[in-house]
Amino acid sequence: MHHMKSVSVRDIRYRFSEVEDHLRHGETIQLTKRRRVIARLTPVKPPTRHKSPPDFMALLRKIYGNKIAKISGADMISEQRGRY
């Protein structure tokens, strides 16, 4: 295990903790058997943080301030449909 660019199956068996440390630091390692590359070990990407859902009430307050509608939304729709 010189530069940790490639490791043998034997290195994986007997020095796994060293290989694991390099993977944890983001290095990609080639696994060899009889001097032929048989696999590549790549570190797992850290999970992305989920965004919190948008605060719609804060957005409405930002747009409209403290204005209060004279008519409810349901009444406006009924009026537009001609049922009022």
C-alpha positions as a printed NumPy array, in Angstrom:
array([[  0.   ,   0.   ,   0.   ],
       [  2.228,   2.769,  -1.249],
       [  0.118,   5.721,  -2.377],
       [ -3.238,   4.069,  -1.726],
       [ -4.166,   4.515,  -5.37 ],
       [ -4.493,   0.723,  -5.537],
       [ -4.607,  -2.015,  -2.913],
       [ -4.533,  -5.763,  -3.22 ],
       [ -7.088,  -8.198,  -1.906],
       [ -4.535,  -9.13 ,   0.755],
       [ -4.287,  -5.479,   1.861],
       [ -8.046,  -5.37 ,   2.224],
       [ -7.98 ,  -8.456,   4.424],
       [ -5.14 ,  -7.464,   6.719],
       [ -5.132,  -3.647,   6.631],
       [ -8.77 ,  -2.768,   6.182],
       [ -8.713,  -0.028,   8.814],
       [ -6.071,   1.874,   6.82 ],
       [ -8.037,   1.469,   3.591],
       [-11.194,   2.586,   5.373],
       [ -9.463,   5.733,   6.659],
       [ -8.488,   6.697,   3.131],
       [-12.029,   6.096,   1.889],
       [-13.399,   8.266,   4.69 ],
       [-11.101,  11.058,   3.486],
       [-12.654,  10.899,   0.023],
       [-10.035,   8.906,  -1.874],
       [-10.985,   6.427,  -4.601],
       [ -9.05 ,   3.175,  -4.376],
       [ -8.508,   0.5  ,  -7.003],
       [ -8.704,  -3.087,  -5.767],
       [ -6.242,  -5.423,  -7.468],
       [ -5.779,  -9.165,  -7.641],
       [ -2.639, -10.525,  -9.242],
       [ -1.774,  -6.985, -10.353],
       [ -5.008,  -6.564, -12.301],
       [ -7.652,  -4.065, -11.284],
       [-10.847,  -5.925, -10.393],
       [-12.836,  -3.146,  -8.693],
       [-12.856,   0.486,  -7.636],
       [-13.816,   1.525,  -4.141],
       [-15.325,   4.984,  -4.003],
       [-16.479,   6.805,  -0.884],
       [-20.172,   7.401,  -0.383],
       [-21.267,  10.999,  -0.79 ],
       [-22.579,  12.521,   2.421],
       [-26.361,  12.8  ,   2.473],
       [-27.749,  16.145,   1.394],
       [-29.721,  18.114,   3.902],
       [-33.4  ,  18.396,   3.148],
       [-34.794,  21.865,   2.937],
       [-37.612,  22.766,   5.245],
       [-40.962,  23.402,   3.566],
       [-41.608,  27.025,   2.554],
       [-43.395,  29.276,   5.019],
       [-46.362,  30.395,   2.923],
       [-47.848,  32.57 ,   5.642],
       [-44.6  ,  34.551,   5.914],
       [-44.565,  34.953,   2.133],
       [-48.152,  36.239,   2.125],
       [-47.356,  38.67 ,   4.948],
       [-44.361,  39.901,   2.96 ],
       [-46.491,  40.486,  -0.156],
       [-49.688,  41.849,   1.382],
       [-48.614,  43.069,   4.812],
       [-51.438,  43.235,   7.366],
       [-54.215,  43.913,   4.848],
       [-57.501,  42.143,   5.512],
       [-59.757,  41.211,   2.599],
       [-63.299,  42.618,   2.69 ],
       [-64.665,  39.439,   1.122],
       [-63.663,  35.818,   1.764],
       [-62.083,  33.754,  -1.001],
       [-65.11 ,  31.454,  -1.195],
       [-67.445,  34.425,  -1.612],
       [-65.25 ,  35.86 ,  -4.373],
       [-65.354,  32.586,  -6.299],
       [-69.121,  32.277,  -5.898],
       [-69.56 ,  35.856,  -7.114],
       [-67.393,  35.211, -10.165],
       [-69.403,  32.117, -11.004],
       [-72.626,  34.071, -10.783],
       [-74.095,  32.28 ,  -7.758],
       [-74.062,  35.153,  -5.343]])
